[in-house]
Amino acid sequence: MSRHTTATAVFTGLALTCALTGCGAQEGGGAASSASAGAGASVAPAAENSRLGQVLRDRKIQVCTTGDYRPYTYKDPKTGQWSGIDVDMARSLGKSLGAEVEFVQTSWADVVADMDRSCDIAVGGISYTTDRAQKAAFSDTTSPDGKTPIVRCGEEDKYATVAVINKPSVRVITPVGGTNQKFAEKNFPDAKVTAYKDNNTIFDQITQGKADVMVTDASETRWVAHTHPELCSVHPDKPFDHFDKGYLLPQGDTVWEEYVDNWLDIASQDGTKAAAEEKWYG
């Protein structure tokens, strides 16, 4: 999915920030090692009208995320604290720019509009879709994925294919407003599909016997199976379809896109991304 040459991709966050802001040569390494790389530096003309220039001037980056899709994004309803793989990655991005990260909660139905209106980037396990790509840009791929079922353990064979799920006797549950709902409505017209509003408690509906199956991203089913011993992922290595995840960015801002993609490349190689994932997958 990369739009850049290998030579471009190996820029460090510090080198790219300095190239765009005109800061003096400094030594650094790692995705977030140059937190003050742009501090006090004037913004070069190439970045003046970019989100990059704005973030460097304001020392603040606004990040839209739903807060309801573990392991990528979660907002604790009691404490208001944010956690997740992409939450940690957003903090790394902010640190690379010397910027404070402000999380803006959104919904799956509104994530594109809210990102365009209120944020510099949107994160949190966001899947590439043509609908989203018509209204926003995507970063390079953060992870490949695909839709697969999550069910009560012992019932994996019972719900292993689209055909067996798509029956009137099967109770499918799906969160509102995202790609899971679209997949369910398209592929399970004969099943009883319930759109459920609380993504943080949706799996309880399966464990309590109120629903039979949910089809969601394989990465999420792995986390659910890791944390809910009564639930099992069905063939996560062979999902029903295939797609990529990435971060949403404003359309037409190639300077900002290039910075994010190069930071992501570094974070994927220097252990930053692996450390964020380790907390959730073990």
C-alpha positions as CSV (number, residue, x, y, z in Angstrom):
1,M,0.0,0.0,0.0
2,S,3.0,2.3,0.3
3,R,2.9,5.4,-1.9
4,H,6.6,6.2,-1.4
5,T,9.9,4.9,-2.5
6,T,12.2,3.0,-0.2
7,A,14.6,6.0,-0.1
8,T,11.8,8.3,1.1
9,A,10.6,5.8,3.7
10,V,13.8,5.6,5.6
11,F,13.8,9.3,6.7
12,T,13.8,9.6,10.4
13,G,11.1,11.7,12.1
14,L,13.8,14.1,13.1
15,A,15.2,14.4,9.6
16,L,11.8,14.9,8.0
17,T,10.8,17.5,10.6
18,C,14.0,19.4,10.1
19,A,13.7,19.2,6.3
20,L,10.2,20.8,6.5
21,T,10.9,23.3,9.3
22,G,14.5,24.3,8.5
23,C,15.8,23.4,12.0
24,G,19.5,22.8,12.4
25,A,21.1,19.4,12.2
26,Q,20.6,17.3,15.3
27,E,21.3,13.7,16.1
28,G,18.3,11.4,16.9
29,G,16.8,8.0,16.3
30,G,13.5,6.3,16.7
31,A,9.9,7.3,15.9
32,A,9.5,9.5,19.0
33,S,13.1,10.3,19.9
34,S,13.0,13.9,18.5
35,A,10.1,15.3,20.6
36,S,11.5,18.8,20.4
37,A,12.9,18.5,16.9
38,G,10.6,21.3,15.6
39,A,10.5,23.3,18.8
40,G,11.2,27.0,18.2
41,A,11.8,26.5,14.5
42,S,10.1,28.5,11.9
43,V,7.9,26.6,9.5
44,A,9.3,26.2,6.0
45,P,7.1,27.4,3.1
46,A,6.5,23.7,2.0
47,A,4.8,23.0,5.3
48,E,3.2,26.5,5.9
49,N,-0.3,25.5,4.8
50,S,-0.1,21.9,5.9
51,R,-1.5,20.3,9.0
52,L,2.2,19.6,9.8
53,G,2.9,23.3,9.9
54,Q,-0.1,23.9,12.1
55,V,0.8,21.2,14.5
56,L,4.4,22.5,14.8
57,R,3.2,26.0,15.4
58,D,0.4,25.1,17.9
59,R,2.3,22.3,19.7
60,K,-1.0,20.3,19.7
61,I,-2.3,17.5,17.6
62,Q,-6.0,16.6,17.7
63,V,-6.7,12.9,17.2
64,C,-10.2,11.6,16.5
65,T,-11.0,8.1,17.7
66,T,-14.1,6.2,18.8
67,G,-12.8,4.8,22.1
68,D,-14.9,1.6,21.8
69,Y,-12.8,-0.7,19.7
70,R,-10.2,-2.7,21.7
71,P,-7.4,-3.5,21.2
72,Y,-7.0,-0.3,19.1
73,T,-8.9,2.4,21.0
74,Y,-10.7,2.4,24.4
75,K,-11.9,5.2,26.7
76,D,-12.6,4.0,30.2
77,P,-16.1,5.2,31.0
78,K,-15.3,5.5,34.7
79,T,-11.9,7.3,34.5
80,G,-12.0,8.9,31.1
81,Q,-8.5,7.4,30.4
82,W,-7.5,6.4,26.9
83,S,-5.7,3.2,26.0
84,G,-5.1,1.0,23.0
85,I,-2.6,0.2,20.3
86,D,-3.5,3.2,18.1
87,V,-3.8,5.4,21.2
88,D,-0.2,4.7,22.0
89,M,0.8,5.2,18.4
90,A,-0.9,8.6,18.4
91,R,1.1,9.6,21.4
92,S,4.2,8.5,19.7
93,L,3.3,10.6,16.7
94,G,2.7,13.6,19.0
95,K,6.0,13.1,20.8
96,S,7.9,13.0,17.4
97,L,6.5,16.5,16.8
98,G,6.9,17.9,20.3
99,A,3.1,18.2,20.4
100,E,0.5,17.6,23.1
101,V,-2.0,15.0,22.0
102,E,-5.7,15.8,22.4
103,F,-8.1,12.9,21.8
104,V,-11.5,13.8,20.4
105,Q,-14.1,11.0,20.8
106,T,-16.2,10.3,17.7
107,S,-18.4,7.5,16.4
108,W,-18.0,5.1,13.5
109,A,-20.7,6.8,11.6
110,D,-19.1,10.2,12.0
111,V,-15.4,9.5,12.1
112,V,-14.7,10.8,8.6
113,A,-16.7,14.0,9.0
114,D,-15.3,14.6,12.5
115,M,-11.7,14.1,11.4
116,D,-12.2,16.6,8.6
117,R,-13.9,19.1,10.8
118,S,-12.1,18.8,14.2
119,C,-9.0,16.7,13.9
120,D,-5.6,16.3,12.3
121,I,-5.8,12.5,12.1
122,A,-8.2,9.7,13.0
123,V,-7.0,6.4,14.5
124,G,-8.4,3.3,16.1
125,G,-8.5,0.2,13.8
126,I,-9.9,2.1,10.9
127,S,-10.4,-0.1,7.8
128,Y,-9.8,1.0,4.2
129,T,-13.1,1.4,2.3
130,T,-13.9,3.2,-0.9
131,D,-16.5,5.2,0.8
132,R,-14.0,6.6,3.3
133,A,-11.4,7.0,0.6
134,Q,-13.7,9.3,-1.3
135,K,-13.8,11.8,1.6
136,A,-10.4,11.4,3.3
137,A,-6.9,10.2,2.7
138,F,-5.4,7.0,4.3
139,S,-1.9,6.5,5.7
140,D,0.1,3.6,4.7
141,T,-1.2,0.3,6.0
142,T,-0.9,-0.3,9.8
143,S,-2.1,-3.9,9.6
144,P,-3.8,-6.4,7.2
145,D,-7.1,-7.8,8.5
146,G,-10.4,-9.5,7.5
147,K,-13.8,-10.3,8.8
148,T,-14.2,-13.5,10.8
149,P,-16.7,-14.9,13.4
150,I,-16.4,-14.8,17.2
151,V,-18.6,-17.3,19.0
152,R,-19.0,-19.3,22.3
153,C,-16.2,-21.8,22.5
154,G,-17.3,-25.2,21.3
155,E,-19.5,-23.7,18.6
156,E,-16.7,-22.8,16.1
157,D,-17.8,-25.4,13.5
158,K,-21.4,-24.3,13.8
159,Y,-20.7,-20.8,12.5
160,A,-17.7,-21.4,10.3
161,T,-19.1,-20.1,6.9
162,V,-21.2,-17.3,5.7
163,A,-23.8,-19.8,4.4
164,V,-24.4,-21.4,7.8
165,I,-24.6,-18.1,9.6
166,N,-27.1,-16.8,7.0
167,K,-30.0,-18.7,8.4
168,P,-33.2,-17.4,10.0
169,S,-32.4,-19.3,13.2
170,V,-29.0,-17.6,13.7
171,R,-28.8,-14.4,15.8
172,V,-26.1,-12.1,14.5
173,I,-25.1,-9.1,16.5
174,T,-23.2,-6.2,15.1
175,P,-22.1,-2.7,16.3
176,V,-23.8,0.3,14.7
177,G,-22.3,2.4,11.9
178,G,-19.2,0.7,10.8
179,T,-17.9,-1.9,8.4
180,N,-19.2,-4.8,10.6
181,Q,-22.8,-3.6,10.2
182,K,-22.3,-3.3,6.4
183,F,-20.8,-6.8,6.2
184,A,-23.7,-8.3,8.3
185,E,-26.4,-6.6,6.3
186,K,-24.9,-7.6,3.0
187,N,-24.0,-11.2,3.8
188,F,-26.7,-12.3,6.3
189,P,-30.0,-11.1,4.8
190,D,-31.8,-14.2,6.1
191,A,-30.3,-14.2,9.6
192,K,-31.7,-12.2,12.5
193,V,-29.3,-9.3,12.6
194,T,-29.3,-6.9,15.6
195,A,-27.5,-3.6,15.5
196,Y,-26.1,-3.0,19.0
197,K,-25.1,0.4,20.2
198,D,-22.6,-0.3,22.9
199,N,-19.4,-1.7,21.4
200,N,-17.8,-2.1,24.8
201,T,-20.5,-4.6,26.0
202,I,-21.4,-6.3,22.8
203,F,-19.5,-9.5,23.5
204,D,-21.5,-10.0,26.7
205,Q,-24.5,-10.5,24.5
206,I,-22.9,-13.6,23.1
207,T,-21.6,-15.0,26.4
208,Q,-25.1,-14.4,28.0
209,G,-26.8,-16.4,25.2
210,K,-28.6,-13.3,23.7
211,A,-26.7,-13.6,20.4
212,D,-25.0,-16.4,18.6
213,V,-22.2,-14.8,16.6
214,M,-20.6,-11.6,15.7
215,V,-18.5,-11.2,12.6
216,T,-15.8,-8.6,13.1
217,D,-12.1,-8.0,12.3
218,A,-9.8,-11.0,12.9
219,S,-7.5,-8.8,15.0
220,E,-10.4,-7.9,17.4
221,T,-11.5,-11.6,17.7
222,R,-7.9,-12.5,18.7
223,W,-8.0,-9.9,21.5
224,V,-11.5,-11.0,22.6
225,A,-10.5,-14.7,22.7
226,H,-7.4,-13.6,24.7
227,T,-9.4,-11.8,27.3
228,H,-12.7,-13.7,27.3
229,P,-12.0,-17.4,27.8
230,E,-15.6,-18.4,27.0
231,L,-15.3,-16.9,23.5
232,C,-13.4,-18.3,20.6
233,S,-12.3,-16.8,17.3
234,V,-13.2,-18.8,14.2
235,H,-10.4,-19.3,11.7
236,P,-8.8,-15.8,12.2
237,D,-6.0,-16.8,9.9
238,K,-8.5,-17.4,7.1
239,P,-11.1,-14.7,7.3
240,F,-14.0,-14.2,5.0
241,D,-12.4,-11.3,3.2
242,H,-9.2,-9.2,3.3
243,F,-8.6,-5.5,3.8
244,D,-6.1,-3.2,5.4
245,K,-6.2,-0.8,8.3
246,G,-4.7,2.6,8.5
247,Y,-5.1,6.2,9.8
248,L,-7.4,8.7,8.3
249,L,-5.9,12.0,7.1
250,P,-7.2,15.2,5.4
251,Q,-7.5,14.9,1.7
252,G,-4.9,16.7,-0.4
253,D,-2.3,17.4,2.3
254,T,0.6,15.5,0.9
255,V,3.1,17.1,3.3
256,W,1.2,15.8,6.3
257,E,0.6,12.4,4.7
258,E,4.3,12.0,4.0
259,Y,5.3,12.9,7.5
260,V,2.8,10.4,9.0
261,D,3.8,7.7,6.6
262,N,7.5,8.1,7.4
263,W,6.9,8.2,11.1
264,L,4.8,5.1,10.8
265,D,7.6,3.3,8.9
266,I,10.1,4.1,11.6
267,A,7.7,3.1,14.4
268,S,7.1,-0.2,12.7
269,Q,10.8,-0.9,12.6
270,D,12.2,0.5,15.8
271,G,9.9,-1.4,18.3
272,T,7.4,1.3,19.0
273,K,4.5,-0.4,17.2
274,A,5.5,-3.9,18.6
275,A,5.5,-2.5,22.1
276,A,2.1,-1.0,21.7
277,E,0.8,-4.4,20.4
278,E,2.5,-6.4,23.2
279,K,0.2,-4.9,25.8
280,W,-2.9,-6.3,24.2
281,Y,-1.8,-9.6,22.5
282,G,0.8,-10.7,25.0
